[in-house]
Amino acid sequence: MYRDGNLDSALQVMGLHEQLEGIYLTKYRTKIHFAFITEIKGETFKGLHYTISNKLTKITCNRKKNKKIIRAFQFIYFSNGNQTIILETNGAKLDDAIFKRIIDSFTFS
């Protein structure tokens, strides 16, 4: 997702409200969640990331029926002060190595 503006304005547009330093309140998929923010920094950007977990029940898969799973929606924000790019996963948590590669390879030109 692309947002014109700085990181703070992108957070406001995305519905995040700071409660304490590094802790935000947000509404995601009709539920209220706490988002614990971790700052990230690159050569051309400042940003942050957080994860929202959502427990689902009665998921059927080939191996087990009615297995409870926890979906992890990850959000990564990159901002150069004038524009902000937001990445959101589809409920599958990124592997740590892949997450690191995304952060290390992102750049504003």
DSSP file (Angstrom, degrees, kcal/mol; ACC not computed):
  #  RESIDUE AA STRUCTURE BP1 BP2  ACC     N-H-->O    O-->H-N    N-H-->O    O-->H-N    TCO  KAPPA ALPHA  PHI   PSI    X-CA   Y-CA   Z-CA
    1    1 A M              0   0    0      0, 0.0    85,-2.9     0, 0.0     2,-0.4   0.000 360.0 360.0 360.0 141.5    0.0    0.0    0.0
    2    2 A Y  E     -A   85   0A   0     83,-0.2     2,-0.4    81,-0.0    83,-0.2  -0.917 360.0-175.4-111.0 134.5    1.3    3.5   -0.8
    3    3 A R  E     -A   84   0A   0     81,-2.9    81,-3.0    -2,-0.4     2,-0.5  -0.997  23.1-134.3-129.0 129.1    0.6    6.5    1.4
    4    4 A D  E    S+A   83   0A   0     -2,-0.4    79,-0.3    79,-0.2     2,-0.2  -0.704  73.8  38.5 -77.2 124.3    1.6   10.1    0.5
    5    5 A G  S    S-     0   0    0     77,-2.3    76,-0.2    -2,-0.5    75,-0.2  -0.677  93.3 -47.0 126.3 179.3    3.1   11.6    3.7
    6    6 A N     >  -     0   0    0     -2,-0.2     4,-1.8    75,-0.2     5,-0.1  -0.119  58.9 -93.2 -82.3 179.9    5.3   10.7    6.6
    7    7 A L  H  > S+     0   0    0      1,-0.2     4,-2.3     2,-0.2     5,-0.2   0.894 121.5  53.4 -62.8 -44.2    5.2    7.7    8.9
    8    8 A D  H  > S+     0   0    0      1,-0.2     4,-2.0     2,-0.2    -1,-0.2   0.898 109.2  48.5 -60.8 -41.5    3.0    9.4   11.6
    9    9 A S  H  > S+     0   0    0      1,-0.2     4,-2.3     2,-0.2    -1,-0.2   0.867 110.1  52.5 -68.2 -34.6    0.4   10.3    9.0
   10   10 A A  H  X S+     0   0    0     -4,-1.8     4,-2.2     2,-0.2    -2,-0.2   0.900 107.9  51.5 -65.8 -40.3    0.4    6.8    7.6
   11   11 A L  H  <>S+     0   0    0     -4,-2.3     5,-2.7     2,-0.2     4,-0.3   0.911 110.8  48.3 -62.2 -41.9   -0.2    5.4   11.1
   12   12 A Q  H ><5S+     0   0    0     -4,-2.0     3,-1.3     1,-0.2    -2,-0.2   0.926 111.4  49.1 -64.2 -45.1   -3.1    7.7   11.7
   13   13 A V  H 3<5S+     0   0    0     -4,-2.3    -1,-0.2     1,-0.3    -2,-0.2   0.869 109.3  53.2 -62.3 -36.7   -4.7    6.8    8.3
   14   14 A M  T 3<5S-     0   0    0     -4,-2.2    -1,-0.3    -5,-0.2    -2,-0.2   0.469 121.2-109.7 -79.9  -1.4   -4.2    3.1    9.1
   15   15 A G  T < 5 +     0   0    0     -3,-1.3    12,-0.5    -4,-0.3     2,-0.5   0.716  65.4 147.9  85.8  22.3   -6.1    3.6   12.4
   16   16 A L      < -     0   0    0     -5,-2.7     2,-0.5    -6,-0.2    -1,-0.3  -0.790  25.3-169.1 -92.9 132.3   -3.2    3.2   14.9
   17   17 A H  E     -E   25   0B   0      8,-2.5     8,-2.8    -2,-0.5     2,-0.2  -0.979  22.1-126.1-124.4 119.7   -3.5    5.2   18.1
   18   18 A E  E     +E   24   0B   0     -2,-0.5     6,-0.3     6,-0.2     3,-0.1  -0.458  31.3 170.4 -69.8 128.8   -0.5    5.4   20.4
   19   19 A Q  E    S-     0   0B   0      4,-3.0     2,-0.3     1,-0.5     5,-0.2   0.801  71.9  -6.7-101.0 -48.3   -1.3    4.5   24.0
   20   20 A L  E >  S-E   23   0B   0      3,-1.6     3,-2.4     0, 0.0    -1,-0.5  -0.876 103.4 -61.7-138.4 168.6    2.2    4.3   25.4
   21   21 A E  T 3  S+     0   0    0     -2,-0.3     3,-0.1     1,-0.3    -3,-0.0  -0.387 126.6   1.8 -59.5 119.9    5.6    4.6   23.8
   22   22 A G  T 3  S+     0   0    0     -2,-0.2    15,-2.7     1,-0.1     2,-0.5   0.396 112.6  99.4  84.2  -2.6    5.8    1.8   21.3
   23   23 A I  E <   +EF  20  36B   0     -3,-2.4    -4,-3.0    13,-0.2    -3,-1.6  -0.971  49.1 179.5-122.2 122.1    2.3    0.4   22.1
   24   24 A Y  E     -EF  18  35B   0     11,-2.8    11,-3.1    -2,-0.5     2,-0.4  -0.841  22.4-137.5-119.4 154.9   -0.6    1.3   19.8
   25   25 A L  E     +EF  17  34B   0     -8,-2.8    -8,-2.5    -2,-0.3     2,-0.3  -0.933  32.2 168.3-108.4 134.5   -4.3    0.4   19.7
   26   26 A T  E     - F   0  33B   0      7,-2.6     7,-3.3    -2,-0.4     2,-0.6  -0.985  34.5-130.4-145.5 155.1   -5.8   -0.5   16.4
   27   27 A K  E     + F   0  32B   0    -12,-0.5     2,-0.4    -2,-0.3     5,-0.2  -0.940  32.6 173.1-105.6 121.5   -9.0   -2.0   15.0
   28   28 A Y  E >   - F   0  31B   0      3,-3.0     3,-1.5    -2,-0.6    -2,-0.1  -0.984  66.0 -11.6-135.1 123.4   -8.2   -4.8   12.5
   29   29 A R  T 3  S-     0   0    0     -2,-0.4    -1,-0.1     1,-0.3     3,-0.1   0.927 129.0 -52.6  52.4  51.4  -10.9   -7.0   11.0
   30   30 A T  T 3  S+     0   0    0      1,-0.2     2,-0.3    -3,-0.1    -1,-0.3   0.366 119.8  99.0  71.0   1.6  -13.6   -5.8   13.4
   31   31 A K  E <  S-F   28   0B   0     -3,-1.5    -3,-3.0     0, 0.0     2,-0.4  -0.886  72.7-120.5-118.6 150.3  -11.6   -6.5   16.5
   32   32 A I  E     +F   27   0B   0     -2,-0.3     2,-0.3    -5,-0.2    -5,-0.2  -0.723  37.6 179.2 -86.2 133.6   -9.5   -4.2   18.8
   33   33 A H  E     -F   26   0B   0     -7,-3.3    -7,-2.6    -2,-0.4     2,-0.5  -0.948  29.5-126.5-133.1 152.2   -5.8   -5.2   19.1
   34   34 A F  E     -F   25   0B   0     -2,-0.3     2,-0.5    -9,-0.2    -9,-0.2  -0.860  24.6-156.2 -91.9 134.9   -2.7   -3.9   20.8
   35   35 A A  E     -F   24   0B   0    -11,-3.1   -11,-2.8    -2,-0.5     2,-0.8  -0.965   3.6-154.0-114.6 121.2    0.2   -3.5   18.4
   36   36 A F  E     -F   23   0B   0     -2,-0.5    15,-0.3    15,-0.4     2,-0.2  -0.855  22.3-144.4 -97.0 109.7    3.7   -3.6   19.9
   37   37 A I        -     0   0    0    -15,-2.7     2,-0.5    -2,-0.8    13,-0.2  -0.523  16.3-167.8 -84.6 136.0    5.8   -1.5   17.5
   38   38 A T  E     -B   49   0A   0     11,-2.4    11,-2.2    -2,-0.2     2,-0.2  -0.993  22.0-132.1-118.7 126.3    9.4   -2.3   16.7
   39   39 A E  E     -B   48   0A   0     -2,-0.5     2,-0.3     9,-0.2     9,-0.3  -0.478  21.6-169.3 -77.6 147.1   11.4    0.4   14.8
   40   40 A I  E     -B   47   0A   0      7,-2.2     7,-2.5    37,-0.2     2,-0.3  -0.929   0.6-167.5-130.3 157.2   13.4   -0.4   11.7
   41   41 A K  E     +B   46   0A   0     -2,-0.3     2,-0.2     5,-0.2     5,-0.2  -0.993   8.8 171.9-150.2 138.9   15.9    1.7    9.9
   42   42 A G        -     0   0    0      3,-2.6     3,-0.2    -2,-0.3    65,-0.1  -0.701  51.6 -86.9-130.3-174.8   17.7    1.6    6.5
   43   43 A E  S    S+     0   0    0     -2,-0.2    64,-0.1     1,-0.2     3,-0.0   0.862 126.4  23.4 -64.9 -35.3   19.9    3.9    4.5
   44   44 A T  S    S+     0   0    0     62,-0.3     2,-0.3     1,-0.0    -1,-0.2   0.319 123.0  43.2-115.3   7.1   17.0    5.6    2.9
   45   45 A F        -     0   0    0     -3,-0.2    -3,-2.6    61,-0.1     2,-0.3  -0.978  50.8-151.6-149.9 159.7   14.1    5.0    5.3
   46   46 A K  E     +BC  41  79A   0     33,-2.5    33,-2.2    -2,-0.3     2,-0.3  -0.942  40.2 139.6-120.8 149.7   12.8    4.9    8.8
   47   47 A G  E     -BC  40  78A   0     -7,-2.5    -7,-2.2    -2,-0.3     2,-0.3  -0.889  33.5-134.0-165.0-164.8   10.0    2.5    9.6
   48   48 A L  E     -BC  39  77A   0     29,-1.4    29,-3.2    -9,-0.3     2,-0.3  -0.972   7.3-152.9-159.3 167.0    8.5    0.1   11.9
   49   49 A H  E     +BC  38  76A   0    -11,-2.2   -11,-2.4    -2,-0.3     2,-0.3  -0.991  12.5 171.9-147.1 157.0    6.8   -3.3   12.0
   50   50 A Y  E     - C   0  75A   0     25,-1.8    25,-2.8    -2,-0.3     2,-0.4  -0.972  21.0-133.8-156.2 163.4    4.3   -5.1   14.2
   51   51 A T  E     - C   0  74A   0    -15,-0.3     2,-0.5    -2,-0.3   -15,-0.4  -0.973   6.6-159.8-126.0 137.7    2.3   -8.3   14.2
   52   52 A I  E     - C   0  73A   0     21,-2.6    21,-2.9    -2,-0.4     2,-0.3  -0.981  15.1-153.4-115.3 123.1   -1.4   -8.8   15.0
   53   53 A S  E     - C   0  72A   0     -2,-0.5     2,-0.4    19,-0.2    19,-0.2  -0.755  11.0-173.9 -98.6 144.1   -2.4  -12.4   15.9
   54   54 A N  E     - C   0  71A   0     17,-2.5    17,-2.6    -2,-0.3     2,-0.4  -0.955  16.0-143.0-139.9 114.9   -5.8  -13.8   15.3
   55   55 A K  E     - C   0  70A   0     -2,-0.4     2,-0.3    15,-0.2    15,-0.2  -0.657  19.3-171.4 -82.8 128.7   -6.8  -17.2   16.6
   56   56 A L  E     - C   0  69A   0     13,-2.5    13,-1.4    -2,-0.4     2,-0.3  -0.873   5.2-153.5-114.4 151.2   -9.1  -19.1   14.3
   57   57 A T  E     +     0   0A   0     -2,-0.3    11,-0.1    11,-0.2    10,-0.1  -0.818  64.5  29.0-121.8 165.0  -10.9  -22.4   15.2
   58   58 A K  E     +     0   0A   0      8,-0.3     2,-0.6    -2,-0.3    -1,-0.2   0.888  68.3 164.7  56.1  47.0  -12.2  -25.4   13.2
   59   59 A I  E     - C   0  67A   0      8,-1.5     8,-1.8    -3,-0.2     2,-0.5  -0.835  25.8-147.8 -91.0 126.4   -9.7  -25.1   10.4
   60   60 A T        +     0   0    0     -2,-0.6     2,-0.3     5,-0.2     5,-0.2  -0.827  24.2 166.1 -99.1 129.8   -9.7  -28.3    8.4
   61   61 A C        -     0   0    0      3,-1.9     5,-0.0    -2,-0.5     6,-0.0  -0.817  49.9 -98.4-130.9 175.6   -6.5  -29.5    6.8
   62   62 A N  S    S+     0   0    0     -2,-0.3     3,-0.1     1,-0.2    -2,-0.0   0.796 118.8  38.3 -66.3 -29.0   -5.4  -32.7    5.2
   63   63 A R  S    S+     0   0    0      1,-0.3     2,-0.4     0, 0.0    -1,-0.2   0.871 124.4  18.3 -92.8 -41.1   -3.5  -33.9    8.3
   64   64 A K        -     0   0    0     -5,-0.0    -3,-1.9     3,-0.0     3,-0.4  -0.985  66.4-140.7-135.8 142.4   -5.7  -32.8   11.2
   65   65 A K  S    S+     0   0    0     -2,-0.4    -5,-0.2     1,-0.2    -6,-0.1  -0.774  82.3  10.8-101.7 150.5   -9.3  -31.8   11.4
   66   66 A N  S    S+     0   0    0     -2,-0.3     2,-0.3     1,-0.2    -8,-0.3   0.843  83.6 167.4  54.2  39.4  -10.6  -29.0   13.7
   67   67 A K  E     -C   59   0A   0     -8,-1.8    -8,-1.5    -3,-0.4     2,-0.4  -0.650  33.5-130.4 -82.3 136.7   -7.1  -27.8   14.4
   68   68 A K  E     -     0   0A   0     -2,-0.3     2,-0.3   -10,-0.1   -11,-0.2  -0.750  30.9-178.0 -86.5 133.3   -6.8  -24.4   16.0
   69   69 A I  E     -C   56   0A   0    -13,-1.4   -13,-2.5    -2,-0.4     2,-0.6  -0.915  23.3-136.1-127.6 157.2   -4.3  -22.2   14.3
   70   70 A I  E     -C   55   0A   0     -2,-0.3     2,-0.4   -15,-0.2   -15,-0.2  -0.964  17.7-151.6-113.7 120.2   -3.0  -18.7   15.0
   71   71 A R  E     -C   54   0A   0    -17,-2.6   -17,-2.5    -2,-0.6     2,-0.6  -0.734   5.5-154.7 -89.9 139.3   -2.8  -16.4   12.1
   72   72 A A  E     -C   53   0A   0     19,-2.1     2,-0.7    -2,-0.4    19,-0.4  -0.931   3.7-164.0-119.9 107.0   -0.1  -13.7   12.2
   73   73 A F  E     -C   52   0A   0    -21,-2.9   -21,-2.6    -2,-0.6     2,-0.4  -0.818  14.4-160.9 -89.9 114.7   -0.7  -10.6   10.1
   74   74 A Q  E     -C   51   0A   0     -2,-0.7    15,-2.3    18,-0.2     2,-0.4  -0.789   6.0-162.7-102.1 142.0    2.5   -8.7    9.9
   75   75 A F  E     -CD  50  88A   0    -25,-2.8   -25,-1.8    -2,-0.4     2,-0.4  -0.984   4.8-173.3-124.2 130.7    2.8   -5.1    8.9
   76   76 A I  E     -CD  49  87A   0     11,-2.5    11,-2.9    -2,-0.4     2,-0.4  -0.992   5.7-164.4-126.9 124.6    6.0   -3.4    7.7
   77   77 A Y  E     -CD  48  86A   0    -29,-3.2   -29,-1.4    -2,-0.4     2,-0.4  -0.924   5.3-174.6-111.7 131.1    6.1    0.4    7.2
   78   78 A F  E     +CD  47  85A   0      7,-2.7     7,-2.9    -2,-0.4     2,-0.4  -0.993  11.3 173.9-121.4 130.0    8.9    2.1    5.2
   79   79 A S  E     -CD  46  84A   0    -33,-2.2   -33,-2.5    -2,-0.4     5,-0.2  -0.998  30.7-170.9-141.1 138.2    9.0    5.9    5.1
   80   80 A N        -     0   0    0      3,-1.8     4,-0.1    -2,-0.4   -74,-0.1   0.245  65.5 -96.8-103.8  11.1   11.4    8.5    3.7
   81   81 A G  S    S+     0   0    0      2,-0.5   -75,-0.2   -76,-0.2     3,-0.1   0.066 120.3  52.7  98.0 -23.5    9.5   11.4    5.3
   82   82 A N  S    S+     0   0    0      1,-0.4   -77,-2.3   -77,-0.2     2,-0.3   0.630 116.1  21.7-113.2 -25.2    7.5   12.2    2.2
   83   83 A Q  E     -A    4   0A   0    -79,-0.3    -3,-1.8     2,-0.0    -2,-0.5  -0.986  63.5-153.0-145.3 152.1    6.0    8.9    1.3
   84   84 A T  E     -AD   3  79A   0    -81,-3.0   -81,-2.9    -2,-0.3     2,-0.4  -0.992   0.9-159.1-133.1 133.8    5.3    5.6    3.1
   85   85 A I  E     -AD   2  78A   0     -7,-2.9    -7,-2.7    -2,-0.4     2,-0.5  -0.938  11.5-162.8-109.7 132.5    5.0    2.1    1.8
   86   86 A I  E     - D   0  77A   0    -85,-2.9     2,-0.4    -2,-0.4    -9,-0.2  -0.972   3.0-165.9-120.9 125.8    3.1   -0.5    3.9
   87   87 A L  E     - D   0  76A   0    -11,-2.9   -11,-2.5    -2,-0.5     2,-0.4  -0.909   6.5-173.4-107.4 137.8    3.5   -4.2    3.4
   88   88 A E  E     - D   0  75A   0     -2,-0.4   -13,-0.2   -13,-0.2     2,-0.1  -0.998  16.0-137.8-131.6 131.0    0.9   -6.6    5.0
   89   89 A T        -     0   0    0    -15,-2.3     4,-0.1    -2,-0.4   -13,-0.0  -0.384  22.2-118.5 -81.1 167.5    1.1  -10.4    5.1
   90   90 A N  S    S-     0   0    0      2,-0.2   -17,-0.1    -2,-0.1     3,-0.1   0.198  70.7 -70.5 -93.6  15.6   -1.9  -12.5    4.4
   91   91 A G  S    S+     0   0    0    -19,-0.4   -19,-2.1     1,-0.4     2,-0.6   0.256 106.2 108.6 114.5 -10.7   -2.0  -14.2    7.8
   92   92 A A  S    S-     0   0    0    -21,-0.2    -1,-0.4   -18,-0.1   -18,-0.2  -0.879  72.0-122.9 -99.3 126.5    1.1  -16.4    7.4
   93   93 A K        -     0   0    0     -2,-0.6     2,-0.1    -3,-0.1   -20,-0.1  -0.450  28.4-115.4 -69.9 136.3    4.0  -15.2    9.5
   94   94 A L        -     0   0    0     -2,-0.2    -1,-0.1     1,-0.1     2,-0.1  -0.447  29.4-107.2 -69.9 141.6    7.2  -14.5    7.5
   95   95 A D     >  -     0   0    0     -2,-0.1     4,-2.8     1,-0.1     5,-0.2  -0.436  31.1-118.1 -61.3 142.7   10.2  -16.6    8.1
   96   96 A D  H  > S+     0   0    0      1,-0.2     4,-2.4     2,-0.2     5,-0.2   0.864 114.1  51.5 -56.4 -39.2   12.8  -14.6   10.0
   97   97 A A  H  > S+     0   0    0      2,-0.2     4,-2.0     1,-0.2    -1,-0.2   0.898 111.8  46.2 -66.6 -39.7   15.3  -14.9    7.2
   98   98 A I  H  > S+     0   0    0      2,-0.2     4,-2.3    -3,-0.2    -2,-0.2   0.916 111.4  52.1 -67.7 -43.1   12.8  -13.6    4.6
   99   99 A F  H  X S+     0   0    0     -4,-2.8     4,-2.2     1,-0.2    -2,-0.2   0.930 110.6  48.2 -57.3 -46.7   11.7  -10.8    6.9
  100  100 A K  H  X S+     0   0    0     -4,-2.4     4,-2.8     1,-0.2    -1,-0.2   0.889 109.5  52.8 -62.6 -39.9   15.4   -9.7    7.3
  101  101 A R  H  X S+     0   0    0     -4,-2.0     4,-1.8     2,-0.2    -1,-0.2   0.886 108.2  50.8 -64.4 -38.0   15.9   -9.9    3.5
  102  102 A I  H  X S+     0   0    0     -4,-2.3     4,-1.2     2,-0.2    -2,-0.2   0.950 114.1  43.7 -62.8 -48.4   12.9   -7.6    2.9
  103  103 A I  H  < S+     0   0    0     -4,-2.2     3,-0.4     1,-0.2    -2,-0.2   0.927 116.1  47.3 -63.1 -45.6   14.2   -5.1    5.4
  104  104 A D  H  < S+     0   0    0     -4,-2.8    -1,-0.2     1,-0.2    -2,-0.2   0.775 115.7  44.2 -68.9 -26.9   17.8   -5.2    4.1
  105  105 A S  H  < S+     0   0    0     -4,-1.8    -1,-0.2    -5,-0.2    -2,-0.2   0.597  87.3 105.5 -96.9 -10.3   16.8   -4.9    0.5
  106  106 A F     <  +     0   0    0     -4,-1.2     2,-0.3    -3,-0.4   -62,-0.3  -0.477  42.5 160.4 -74.8 139.4   14.3   -2.1    0.7
  107  107 A T        -     0   0    0     -2,-0.2     2,-0.5   -64,-0.1   -29,-0.0  -0.986  36.6-135.3-153.9 147.3   15.3    1.3   -0.5
  108  108 A F              0   0    0     -2,-0.3   -29,-0.0     1,-0.1    -2,-0.0  -0.883 360.0 360.0 -95.8 134.4   13.8    4.6   -1.7
  109  109 A S              0   0    0     -2,-0.5    -1,-0.1   -65,-0.0     0, 0.0   0.422 360.0 360.0-113.6 360.0   15.5    5.9   -4.8
